[in-house]
């Protein structure tokens, strides 16, 4: 078995899957026991031919695959994989570069420099920001907030790298009441307990209230970090970043922005006003595997204080071959990993294939599809749209004549998932059950939206008649 034949056969399997995805139910068809039976078994004693392994893996895994590359997948905030990014990701695996040090793969290091700078420009960030390619927004938060921790403690004379957190001045972290849970987990990983978190009230769309933030900043002195949000995971709403930046900087706080998907609004001339003020932050976290539509896993942390960023992340060891400080870029200086996948290649390919205009069009098209969902569902007699549709998120609940709206909403969601035309998820928003539609894929067409709407409307009608 030659490597060429193995990869060619594997490419055929992958291409067949993608070519047939429009005819597949969007959800999975096998239960966990079927998958364990097909994929499990005793540890093999002897080698197995690689092509047999790949062929049998594909066959056994297929019933448990979610068709997230489809244009009718609206669960969570999951983008597809744009063609150039997918192809570059395959090359990334074939090249197998360790993207920790320049010396381990110079091309990986340089393409990351380029892709990071391009990404910062698309997002409207200052030209001199530093950046680190990480697994996703979770680790982008860890990276940005580690830089914040270093700087705010250094500002009061405490070197956290040398002295640790035991005995350190207390740091207060101000977060919106409707923040994403990855912010809390990042703080926990960085040694900030729940007692360090100051929850700031939010409005009906989930936006932090600047006046409430100012009040809390007055109440809590010492080192401070403010975490704002560009793109609420339920409503898509964006915190008033200009006012939050004013409040944070006037108090001497570090401002971190969770821009997992919403920060990409800056790439669109018609939407960038929604994130006005984001460029005034000190650090940012985003995902490329959401609206840039590169394969998993791909997040980026940016920092306006490269010194703090590098101080929080960089390490040295005698056996490593470090680049000259004035020369090439060692990636391990900017992210929390040593050995890592060369994530810059797919990001580079996605941006180069789309260009500035293509990224803007992708973001705008997803938002237009979301508005179409909202307009159509608002016309359904038993449906209630719960959010102002500003980006790509739509929240809907379904009303029951007997008053059990939560049960009715969950029943409609389950019916749509069973139908298989599209897949979307549920959530709880301000204490009520809701259907959440997230439009994030380059592959979503107007036809995908109309087919999905027909499925949702059928399920709502069946629920109204008590048939589901």
C-alpha positions in Angstrom: 0.0 0.0 0.0 1.6 3.3 -1.1 1.0 6.5 0.7 -0.3 8.0 -2.6 -3.0 5.3 -2.9 -4.0 5.5 0.7 -4.4 9.3 0.6 -6.2 9.1 -2.8 -8.7 6.5 -1.5 -9.2 8.6 1.7 -9.8 11.7 -0.4 -12.5 9.8 -2.3 -14.2 8.8 0.9 -14.1 12.4 2.2 -15.3 13.8 -1.1 -18.2 11.3 -1.3 -19.3 12.3 2.2 -19.2 16.1 1.3 -20.9 15.6 -2.1 -23.7 13.6 -0.6 -24.2 15.8 2.5 -27.2 17.6 1.0 -29.1 14.3 0.9 -28.2 13.3 4.4 -30.3 14.0 7.5 -28.5 16.7 9.3 -28.5 14.8 12.7 -27.1 11.4 13.4 -28.9 8.1 13.0 -27.2 5.7 15.3 -27.5 5.6 19.1 -24.5 5.3 21.4 -24.6 1.5 21.8 -24.6 1.1 18.0 -21.6 3.3 17.7 -19.8 1.6 20.5 -20.5 -1.8 18.8 -19.3 -0.5 15.4 -16.2 1.4 16.6 -15.3 -0.6 19.7 -13.9 -4.1 20.4 -10.8 -5.4 22.0 -7.4 -3.8 21.5 -6.0 -5.2 18.2 -3.0 -7.5 18.7 -1.7 -7.3 15.2 -1.3 -4.6 12.6 -4.1 -3.9 10.2 -3.7 -2.6 6.7 -4.1 1.3 6.7 -6.6 1.4 3.9 -8.8 -1.2 5.7 -8.5 0.9 8.9 -9.7 4.0 7.1 -12.4 2.3 5.2 -13.9 0.6 8.2 -13.5 3.7 10.3 -15.5 5.7 7.8 -18.2 3.1 7.6 -18.6 2.7 11.3 -18.4 6.4 12.1 -20.9 7.6 9.4 -24.1 6.9 11.3 -22.9 9.0 14.2 -21.7 12.0 12.2 -23.5 15.3 12.4 -23.7 17.0 9.1 -22.3 20.3 10.4 -20.6 21.1 7.0 -24.2 21.3 5.6 -25.8 24.7 4.9 -28.7 23.5 7.0 -26.8 23.1 10.3 -27.8 25.8 12.7 -26.9 24.3 16.0 -24.7 26.3 18.4 -22.4 28.7 16.5 -20.6 26.3 14.3 -19.2 27.3 10.9 -18.5 24.9 8.1 -15.1 24.5 6.5 -14.6 26.7 3.4 -13.0 24.7 0.6 -9.6 26.3 0.6 -9.4 26.1 4.4 -10.3 22.4 4.3 -7.7 21.7 1.6 -5.0 23.6 3.5 -5.9 21.7 6.6 -5.2 18.4 4.8 -1.9 19.8 3.8 -1.2 20.9 7.4 -1.7 17.2 8.4 0.5 16.0 5.6 3.3 18.5 6.3 3.0 17.7 10.0 4.9 20.7 11.2 5.4 21.4 14.9 4.3 25.0 15.2 6.0 25.7 18.4 9.4 27.0 17.3 10.5 28.7 14.1 13.3 26.1 13.7 10.7 23.3 13.7 8.9 24.7 10.7 9.9 28.1 9.3 7.0 28.3 6.8 4.5 27.5 9.6 5.9 30.4 11.6 5.9 32.9 8.8 2.4 32.0 7.5 1.2 32.5 11.1 2.7 36.0 11.1 0.9 36.8 7.9 -2.4 35.2 8.9 -2.4 36.8 12.3 -1.7 40.3 10.8 -4.5 39.8 8.2 -6.9 38.7 10.9 -6.2 41.7 13.0 -6.7 44.0 10.0 -10.1 42.3 9.2 -11.2 42.7 12.8 -10.2 46.4 12.9 -7.6 45.9 15.6 -4.5 48.1 16.0 -1.7 47.2 13.6 0.8 46.4 16.3 -1.2 43.9 18.3 0.4 40.6 19.2 -1.4 37.3 18.6 -1.4 33.7 19.4 -3.1 30.8 17.5 -4.9 28.6 20.0 -7.5 25.8 20.0 -10.5 28.1 20.3 -12.0 31.0 22.1 -11.7 29.1 25.5 -7.9 29.2 25.3 -7.9 32.6 23.6 -9.6 33.8 26.8 -6.9 32.1 28.9 -4.2 33.7 26.9 -5.6 37.2 26.9 -6.6 37.1 30.5 -3.2 35.7 31.5 -1.7 38.8 29.9 -4.2 40.9 31.8 -3.4 39.2 35.1 0.3 39.9 34.6 -0.2 43.5 33.8 -2.7 44.6 36.4 -0.7 42.9 39.1 2.6 44.4 37.8 0.9 47.8 38.0 0.6 47.5 41.8 4.2 46.1 42.2 3.4 42.4 42.1 5.3 40.1 39.7 2.9 37.1 39.3 5.5 35.1 37.3 7.9 35.3 40.2 5.6 35.5 43.2 2.6 33.6 42.1 -0.9 34.4 43.4 -0.4 33.4 47.0 -0.5 36.7 48.9 -1.1 38.7 45.8 -3.3 41.8 45.9 -6.9 40.7 45.1 -7.9 41.2 41.5 -11.6 42.0 40.7 -12.9 40.9 37.3 -16.0 42.6 36.0 -18.2 40.5 33.7 -21.7 40.9 32.2 -24.5 38.9 33.7 -25.0 37.3 30.3 -21.4 36.4 29.6 -20.3 33.2 28.0 -19.2 30.4 30.4 -15.8 30.1 28.8 -14.9 33.4 30.5 -15.6 31.9 33.9 -13.6 28.8 33.1 -10.7 30.8 31.9 -10.7 32.8 35.1 -10.8 29.5 37.1 -7.9 28.1 35.2 -5.9 31.3 35.9 -6.5 31.0 39.7 -9.3 33.5 40.0 -12.0 32.1 42.2 -15.7 33.0 41.9 -15.2 35.5 44.7 -13.0 37.6 42.2 -15.9 37.9 39.8 -18.2 40.9 39.9 -21.3 40.3 37.8 -22.6 43.4 36.1 -26.3 43.7 35.2 -27.4 43.3 31.6 -30.3 44.6 29.6 -33.1 42.5 28.0 -30.8 41.6 25.0 -27.9 40.5 27.2 -25.8 43.7 26.9 -23.8 44.8 29.9 -25.1 48.1 31.3 -22.3 50.7 31.3 -23.8 52.7 34.2 -23.9 49.5 36.3 -20.3 48.8 35.4 -19.3 52.3 36.5 -21.0 51.8 39.8 -19.2 48.5 40.4 -15.9 49.9 39.4 -16.3 52.6 42.1 -17.2 49.9 44.7 -14.1 47.8 44.0 -10.6 49.2 44.0 -7.3 47.6 43.3 -6.2 45.7 40.2 -9.2 45.4 37.9 -10.1 43.5 34.6 -13.3 44.2 32.6 -14.6 41.5 30.3 -17.0 42.8 27.6 -18.8 40.8 24.9 -19.1 41.2 21.2 -21.9 38.7 20.2 -24.1 37.2 22.9 -24.3 33.5 22.3 -28.1 33.6 22.5 -29.1 37.0 21.0 -26.1 38.0 19.1 -26.2 41.4 20.9 -23.0 43.4 21.4 -22.1 45.2 24.6 -21.9 49.1 24.3 -18.1 48.9 23.8 -17.4 52.6 23.5 -18.9 53.3 26.9 -17.4 50.3 28.5 -14.0 51.2 27.2 -14.4 54.7 28.6 -15.3 53.3 32.0 -12.6 50.7 32.1 -9.8 53.0 31.0 -10.9 55.8 33.3 -10.6 53.4 36.2 -7.3 52.0 35.1 -8.8 48.5 34.3 -7.7 46.2 31.6 -10.4 45.6 29.0 -10.8 42.1 27.5 -13.3 41.5 24.7 -15.0 38.1 24.1 -15.5 38.3 20.4 -15.9 34.6 19.6 -18.1 35.3 16.6 -19.4 38.8 16.9 -16.0 40.5 16.5 -16.1 39.4 12.8 -18.8 42.1 12.3 -15.9 44.5 12.0 -15.1 42.8 8.7 -18.3 44.1 7.2 -18.7 47.8 6.3 -22.5 47.6 7.0 -22.1 45.9 10.4 -18.9 47.2 11.9 -20.7 50.0 13.7 -22.1 47.3 16.0 -18.6 46.7 17.4 -17.4 50.3 17.5 -15.0 50.7 20.4 -13.7 47.2 20.2 -10.4 48.5 18.9 -9.9 50.3 22.3 -9.6 47.0 24.2 -6.4 45.6 25.7 -7.0 42.0 24.6 -9.4 40.1 22.4 -10.5 36.5 22.0 -12.1 35.1 18.8 -12.7 31.9 16.9 -11.6 31.3 13.3 -13.7 28.0 13.2 -16.9 30.0 13.5 -17.4 32.9 11.0 -14.1 32.5 9.1 -15.2 28.9 8.5 -11.9 27.1 9.0 -11.8 23.5 10.3 -11.5 22.8 14.0 -9.7 23.7 16.1 -8.8 27.3 15.5 -9.0 30.3 17.8 -6.9 33.5 18.0 -5.9 35.6 21.0 -4.9 39.2 20.3 -3.2 41.6 22.7 -2.5 45.4 22.6 0.3 44.9 25.2 2.8 42.5 23.5 5.1 42.8 26.5 2.5 41.5 28.9 1.4 38.9 26.4 4.8 37.5 26.0 5.6 37.7 29.7 2.5 35.6 30.4 3.2 32.9 27.8 6.9 32.7 27.0 9.3 30.0 28.3 12.9 29.2 27.8 14.8 25.9 28.0 18.4 25.0 27.2 17.5 22.2 24.8 15.3 24.4 22.6 16.6 26.4 19.7 15.0 29.8 20.2 14.9 32.3 17.4 16.8 35.6 17.8 14.6 38.2 19.6 15.0 40.5 16.6 14.5 37.7 14.0 11.7 35.2 13.3 8.8 34.5 15.5 8.7 31.6 17.9 5.0 30.7 18.3 5.3 29.3 21.8 6.1 32.8 23.0 2.4 33.8 22.4 0.2 30.8 23.3 0.0 28.3 26.1 1.2 25.3 24.1 4.6 23.8 23.2 3.9 21.3 20.4 0.9 22.3 18.4 -0.7 22.0 15.0 0.2 24.6 12.4 -3.1 26.4 12.6 -2.0 29.3 10.5 -2.2 27.4 7.2 -6.0 27.0 7.1 -6.5 30.6 8.4 -4.2 31.9 5.7 -6.0 29.9 3.0 -9.4 31.0 4.2 -8.5 34.7 4.1 -6.6 34.5 0.9 -9.4 32.6 -0.9 -12.2 35.0 0.4 -10.3 38.3 0.5 -11.6 41.3 2.4 -14.7 41.4 0.2 -15.5 37.7 0.6 -15.2 37.7 4.4 -17.5 40.7 4.5 -20.0 39.1 2.2 -20.0 35.8 4.2 -20.8 37.7 7.4 -23.4 39.8 5.8 -25.1 36.9 4.1 -25.3 34.9 7.3 -26.9 37.9 9.0 -29.4 38.3 6.1 -30.4 34.7 6.5 -30.9 35.2 10.2 -33.2 38.1 9.5 -35.2 36.0 7.0 -35.6 33.3 9.7 -36.8 36.0 12.1 -39.3 37.6 9.7 -40.8 34.3 8.6 -41.1 32.9 12.1 -42.6 36.1 13.5 -45.5 35.5 11.0 -46.2 32.0 12.5 -49.3 32.4 14.8 -47.8 30.4 17.7 -44.2 31.6 17.4 -42.6 34.5 19.3 -39.2 35.9 18.3 -37.4 36.8 21.5 -34.5 38.9 20.4 -33.6 41.8 18.2 -31.8 40.2 15.3 -28.6 42.2 14.9 -26.2 39.5 13.8 -26.7 35.7 13.1 -28.6 34.6 16.1 -32.4 34.0 16.3 -34.3 33.1 19.4 -37.9 31.8 19.1 -40.4 30.2 21.4 -43.6 28.5 20.6 -46.8 29.2 22.4 -49.2 26.6 23.8 -52.9 27.2 24.3 -52.7 25.6 27.7 -49.9 27.9 28.7 -47.1 25.3 28.8 -44.9 27.3 26.3 -41.6 25.6 27.5 -42.9 22.1 26.7 -44.3 23.3 23.4 -41.0 24.9 22.4 -39.0 21.8 23.3 -41.5 19.6 21.4 -41.0 21.7 18.2 -37.2 21.6 18.6 -37.3 17.8 19.0 -39.6 17.4 16.0 -37.4 19.5 13.8 -34.3 17.5 14.8 -36.1 14.2 14.1 -37.3 15.5 10.7 -33.6 15.9 9.7 -34.1 18.7 7.2 -32.0 21.0 9.4 -30.6 20.8 12.9 -30.9 23.5 15.5 -30.6 23.6 19.3 -32.5 24.8 22.3 -31.5 27.1 25.1 -32.9 28.8 28.1 -33.2 32.5 27.9 -34.3 34.6 30.9 -36.0 31.6 32.4 -37.9 30.4 29.3 -37.2 27.6 26.8 -36.3 28.8 23.3 -35.2 27.5 20.0 -31.9 29.0 19.0 -30.9 29.3 15.3 -27.3 30.2 14.6 -26.4 30.9 11.0 -22.6 30.7 10.6 -21.8 28.6 7.5 -20.4 29.7 4.2 -22.5 26.9 2.7 -25.9 28.2 3.8 -28.1 29.2 0.8 -31.4 30.9 0.5 -32.8 27.5 -0.5 -31.4 26.0 2.7 -33.2 28.7 4.7 -36.5 28.1 3.0 -36.3 24.3 3.4 -35.5 24.7 7.0 -38.3 27.2 7.6 -40.8 24.8 6.0 -39.6 22.1 8.5 -39.9 24.4 11.5 -43.4 25.6 10.4 -44.6 22.0 9.9 -43.4 21.1 13.3 -45.1 24.2 14.9 -48.3 23.3 13.1 -48.2 19.7 14.3 -47.5 20.9 17.8 -50.4 23.3 17.7 -52.7 20.4 16.8 -51.2 18.2 19.5 -49.8 15.7 17.1 -46.2 15.7 18.5 
